Amino acid sequence: MKLLQKKIEEEGIVLSSNVLKVDAFLNHQIDPQLMKEIGKEFAYRFANEGITKILTIESSGISPALMAGLYLETPVIFARKKTSLTLINDLWTAEVHSFTKNETNKIAVSKHYLTERDRVLVIDDFLANGQAVLGLINIVQQAGSSLSGIGIVIEKSFQNGRMLLEEMNIRVESLARVKSLENGKVVFLEEEAVGI
């Protein structure tokens, strides 16, 4: 997705060879027009999958998932990282480790919103080591739902997340695939493939 790649090049900040900061448009401040196009692209890629629910994790996955939900005309569920007075019983739960925050959270989804009748699209902001997505897949499996695939806004292809998912025969659609963050520069996988 060229629009997203351009935004990453213009506003993304490489903090290290493993960390790309995109809080100018995705993780803190949100670019609504970009999210609209991202949602449209996910809807296009998964249009024929019969999606009944979109599942993401709070908080950075919510914007792209919500926009995809608008185009697919389906509800969006976000797994909560913190407990609340209203989310305490009848929960699907899983543990997820965040590399960026260096913490493990127990995520939860109400059993009322995800059932064996659902066909689920999982959407998240980043795919790196795959831990957040694996936690969401675990919840889909507990619910007995069918998993249609994974939609990722930015994939760090130099980490093993995609490989883990492909070994499980899960469809992964990433809108921007980062090959490298070496020397403070973002190199996209597609650029490498065509020799640019």
C-alpha positions in Angstrom: 0.0 0.0 0.0 1.9 3.0 -1.3 0.0 5.6 0.7 1.0 3.9 3.9 4.6 3.4 2.9 4.9 7.1 2.0 3.4 8.1 5.4 6.0 5.8 7.1 8.8 7.3 5.2 7.7 10.9 5.9 6.5 10.6 9.5 7.9 7.4 10.9 10.9 7.6 13.2 13.4 4.7 13.4 14.4 4.4 17.0 16.6 1.4 16.6 17.1 -1.6 14.3 14.0 -3.2 15.9 11.7 -0.2 16.7 9.8 2.0 14.3 7.8 4.9 15.9 4.6 5.8 14.1 2.8 7.7 16.8 2.3 10.7 14.4 -0.4 8.8 12.5 -1.2 5.4 14.1 -0.2 4.8 17.7 -0.9 8.1 19.4 -2.2 10.7 17.0 -4.4 9.1 14.3 -4.7 10.2 10.7 -8.4 9.5 9.9 -8.0 9.7 6.1 -5.1 7.2 6.2 -7.1 4.9 8.5 -10.1 5.1 6.1 -7.9 4.0 3.2 -6.4 1.2 5.4 -9.9 0.0 6.4 -10.9 0.0 2.7 -7.9 -2.0 1.7 -8.5 -4.6 4.4 -12.1 -4.8 3.4 -11.1 -5.3 -0.3 -8.6 -8.1 0.6 -11.1 -10.0 2.8 -14.3 -9.2 0.9 -15.1 -12.8 0.0 -14.5 -14.3 3.4 -17.9 -14.0 5.0 -16.5 -12.1 8.0 -19.0 -11.7 10.9 -16.6 -10.1 13.4 -13.3 -8.2 13.4 -11.1 -8.8 16.5 -8.3 -6.6 17.6 -6.4 -5.6 20.7 -6.5 -2.2 22.5 -5.5 0.3 21.7 -3.6 0.9 18.4 -5.5 -1.8 16.5 -8.9 -0.2 17.1 -8.7 2.5 14.5 -7.8 0.3 11.5 -10.2 -2.4 12.7 -13.0 0.1 13.1 -12.5 1.4 9.6 -12.4 -2.1 8.1 -15.6 -2.8 10.1 -17.3 0.1 8.4 -16.5 -1.2 4.9 -17.2 -4.8 5.8 -20.4 -3.8 7.7 -19.5 -6.0 10.6 -19.0 -5.4 14.4 -15.5 -4.8 15.8 -14.4 -6.3 19.1 -11.3 -5.3 20.9 -9.6 -7.4 23.5 -9.2 -5.5 26.7 -5.8 -5.4 28.5 -7.1 -4.2 31.8 -10.0 -5.5 33.9 -12.9 -3.3 34.7 -16.1 -3.5 36.8 -18.1 -4.3 33.7 -15.7 -7.0 32.3 -15.2 -9.6 34.9 -17.3 -12.8 34.1 -17.8 -15.0 31.1 -14.5 -14.1 29.4 -12.2 -15.6 26.8 -8.7 -14.8 28.0 -5.1 -15.2 26.9 -1.7 -13.8 27.9 0.2 -11.6 25.5 3.8 -10.3 25.9 4.6 -6.8 24.4 8.1 -6.4 23.1 7.8 -2.6 22.9 6.5 -2.2 26.4 8.4 -5.2 27.9 5.3 -6.4 29.8 2.9 -9.3 29.8 -0.9 -8.6 29.8 -3.9 -10.8 30.2 -6.3 -9.9 27.4 -10.0 -10.6 27.6 -13.0 -10.7 25.3 -16.6 -11.2 26.5 -18.0 -14.6 25.6 -21.2 -12.8 24.6 -19.5 -11.2 21.5 -17.5 -14.1 20.1 -19.1 -17.5 19.5 -18.7 -20.6 17.4 -21.0 -19.0 14.8 -18.5 -16.3 14.0 -16.0 -16.0 11.1 -13.3 -13.7 12.4 -10.8 -11.3 10.9 -8.0 -10.4 13.2 -6.5 -6.9 12.7 -3.5 -5.3 14.4 -1.2 -2.4 14.0 2.1 -4.2 14.0 3.3 -7.8 13.4 6.8 -8.4 14.8 7.3 -11.5 17.0 3.6 -12.3 16.6 2.7 -12.5 20.3 -0.3 -10.2 20.2 -1.8 -12.0 17.2 -1.1 -15.4 18.8 -3.1 -14.3 21.8 -6.0 -13.1 19.7 -5.9 -16.4 17.7 -6.0 -18.3 21.1 -9.2 -16.4 21.9 -10.7 -17.2 18.5 -9.9 -20.9 19.1 -11.4 -20.9 22.6 -14.6 -19.4 21.3 -14.8 -22.1 18.6 -14.9 -19.4 15.9 -13.5 -19.7 12.4 -10.4 -17.6 11.7 -10.5 -16.0 8.2 -7.1 -14.4 8.4 -4.9 -11.7 9.8 -4.7 -8.1 8.7 -1.6 -6.2 9.7 -1.0 -2.5 9.1 2.9 -2.7 9.4 4.8 -5.9 9.4 8.5 -6.1 10.6 9.4 -8.9 8.1 12.8 -9.3 9.7 11.2 -10.7 12.8 9.5 -14.1 13.0 5.8 -13.3 13.4 4.8 -14.0 9.8 6.8 -17.3 9.8 4.9 -18.5 13.0 1.5 -17.7 11.4 2.4 -19.2 8.0 3.5 -22.4 9.8 0.0 -22.5 11.2 -1.4 -22.2 7.7 -3.0 -18.8 8.5 -3.5 -16.2 5.8 -1.6 -13.0 6.6 -2.2 -9.7 4.7 0.2 -6.9 5.6 -0.2 -3.5 4.1 3.4 -2.4 4.6 6.2 -5.0 5.0 9.4 -3.6 6.5 12.5 -5.5 5.5 15.0 -3.5 7.6 15.4 -0.6 10.0 19.2 -0.6 9.8 21.1 2.6 9.8 18.0 4.7 10.7 16.4 3.9 7.3 13.1 2.1 6.6 13.5 -0.4 3.7 10.4 -2.1 2.5 10.3 -5.7 1.4 8.7 -4.9 -2.0 11.5 -2.4 -2.8 14.1 -5.0 -2.3 12.2 -7.5 -4.5 12.2 -5.2 -7.5 15.7 -3.9 -6.9 14.8 -0.3 -6.0 
